[in-house]
Each structure stands twice: as C-alpha cells, then as structure tokens.
C-alpha cells in the first residue's frame, strides 16, 4: 500500500533550557524527537505504549509520557529530560539519593523514575490528591503516597524499596 | 503509524467544521488515541489538535454548579478545590484511574471518548465488531473475564473503561457539544453513550465533526461520596467492577463501572433501595440494577462481587456519615 509521506512541520521546543526548532513528520512522538533528532538518549523507550513510564519527562514542569504525545503538539513548550535535572559534576539531589540508596539495577527505568519523582514531589506540594489520600484537603507526603504515585513507573529489577528510600531521603532533606 | 495530516484548531466551530470530513479525528491529550494509532486500530487520515483552544477553565455556573472545559486535565479536575469539596466522588474516581503521568495529559473530553480495553478490540488478528464492523465477536466465546455483564449484545460485550465517566453519571453531569453548524447540545451520559446492539462501532451519539466543549455538573447534592474500585492489582489497572455512590441518609445514588458498555445506573433500583433497610439495601439495588444481566461463564463472578462491593460502600458511607 502506498501512503503519501505527510508534510514535515516546524516545531520549537525548549529542551533543558535551550530552544530548538525542528522540522518533523507529524507522526514523530515527543520521545522519538528527543532521542532521534536531538540525540538526548537519556529518556528511554520502554513499551512505547504508555504502560511502563520509562519515557517520562517534564512538560512545562509536569510529568508526562513522551511516547504518548506528538512532538508537533508542543510548540513553544518547555521539556525537561533526565539530562536537564543535573550534571555529572552537580547531580540533582534525587540523582545523588538514587546512587546512595542503590535505587537502580539495570538503570533502564531510572531516567523515567527520576523525572517522575521530581513531578511527584511537586504534585504533593501542590496538594494534588492520589488514590491513597485519606482526606482530600490534606495531602501529605508519605511512603504510601509515593508507592501509589510512582506506580506508573515499572522497574523489572524491582528496585522499588530503594527508589522509595531515595525519594523519602530527598523529601526529608528539603523539609529540614 | 500510518500517515496523517496535522492541523491546529483555531476556534471550536472551525475545528468542528474541519472535522466533518471522513477520516478526521480530534486529538487532545492523545494518551489513548496515539496508542491505538501505533497499533493500527485507529487509522485517521487527519488529526486536528485541540491544544490551542481555550477550553481549560473550570467555572461556577449561575445555578451553583460547575462547568468543566473539555481540555481540563484529569489532574487539574481532580485537584480543583470545588470538585474536592462538592463533587468528591469525581476526584476519587479520577485518581483511581491510570497513572500520574497519564492524568497530567488526559483531558475531560478525551476521557469520555476513550475506547474499549477488550483484548479482542486490541488484537487486529482477531474478529471484532467494534474495530471491524461485521467481522464477528471473538470475545463471546473467548477470554471474557474482564468484560461486560449488562447492556451487551450478541455483537459486543466490551465494557466502558472510564472511571471518571462513572462518577459523572452518578452526578447527573451533562456533556456539552458544538455541532459543525454552530448548534450547541447538552446530553446526559445516557444520551451521549449508545449501547452496542448491532452497531458496536458507534459508541456515542456525536455527529460527524461534533466537538465536546465541556461537561456541566449540576449544583452539589451533598451526601457522602464514595468511589470503590476493585481490580487485579492495587494501582494502575482498569476496574473489574467499580461503584460510584452518593449516600444521603436513606437515599442512595449509585453508578457502576467495569460492567457495561457505558456507566451503568438504574433509577428504579435506587428508588427500591431507598425503601429497603440494612443488608437488603445492597441486595435490592444489585438485583434491580442487574436484572437483565447476561454474564459469561468467565465473568459471572462480577455480579456477586458488585453485591459485596455495594455492601462495603454503604458501610463506609454509614461510617463516614457518623464521623
């Protein structure tokens, strides 16, 4: 079957603080634009169907699945990937805590876990309730809240206890 | 993914007019549509991105209700102060569904239009009347454990997957739309969703191009709001069964999820339950609401599971009323 290749379209994304104007096939997901066009391979392609969380990035500060959205849908928006959280010389506190707590094994899920954790801490701080929140007006930080809120990020090595410990640690440090 | 052309919506009516053309689909959050396009289940030739439209506000209505723009995300709707205070069953239902990442992207309008999660709808090698009209239904004699028990037909036994819609049904919400000719409509959820009958590929009464602009919630009714979802794992899974309830003394409003092609609510059952007391309330409600149920051997467990779930919900509501 022959299909006409659709016209490529311009889109400007601010990725980790730098503006990039790309010309993309409209079929290109945000995930593929980050990895294949911008060569930011920190964000991982896991299931590519929104079930594993490996491709989680921050879009205008909120965690989203970059596999389930098109690059052209985000003209003018800001994307933060794992490369934008910290640098090898100056790690993001969560990156540091993941290392100290051995919050990863194969590490494939780690970039998504990190971006998701950043988004989660912000959601709790903003009072966004979750399925385990007992009182909707009183959203507080707890390990139970973290486990529920990070349930969209699958780790097949099952490093979950260490991931929870790492995020708990960062939250305790922020609160101190 | 198949090729499609892409355009950004400029106004709601222009979007509706443009979408009248066959093969055109709206895209908002994209969390369901793009998955289905990757699997070759949805094959739009043109996408109209609703992102630029100004449909992201939650506003008070003159009668004391609430209007929710079609592009309000699940997260923003669940966390809205008035929703948490006056329509808690809606917050509870939304946060019971999907993951945080998906709720940040998924929209109110898109949630209403998400497609069935029946394994045979998803498997393009097998017949499915919803995906390929007239091809047959592989689910009827297949793996039907998760599928619907009521409101089904010989052509389709898929269940509606949304949690949010179940809460909207118990809240008597209406869906606001705009037709390509500029005519607005307001539809109850029962008017909005079709039952499958012999055309399960037609899931709603939306006309070609018709755009969902928002959802209107009537003034709050008070009472105790409960959403109870029973599923195979504790989080990030679709419902086997779910119950959305608003309990006000003897009065009880209940809608059921995971069991029908649309959120299932039977007013006669609620009226009968209000006359009953104790354990008979749950039994009366279930017996009446599922009178016409036609479960398969594999999903017959859902009706007794619902009965126990409703008992638990009524007990929880009684406890919360006392507190």
Interface residues (C-beta under 8 A of the other chain):
Chain A: X3 X4 X5 X6 X7 X9 X26 X27 X29 X48 X49 X50 X53 X56 X59 X62 X63 X64 X65 X67 X68 X69 X70 X72 X73 X116 X119 X120 X123 X126 X127 X128 X129 X130 X131 X133 X136 X137 X148 X149 X150 X151 X152 X153
Chain B: X1 X2 X3 X4 X5 X6 X27 X29 X30 X31 X34 X35 X38 X39 X47 X49 X51 X75 X78 X79 X84 X85 X88 X91 X92 X95 X96 X98 X99 X100 X101 X102 X104 X105 X234 X235 X236
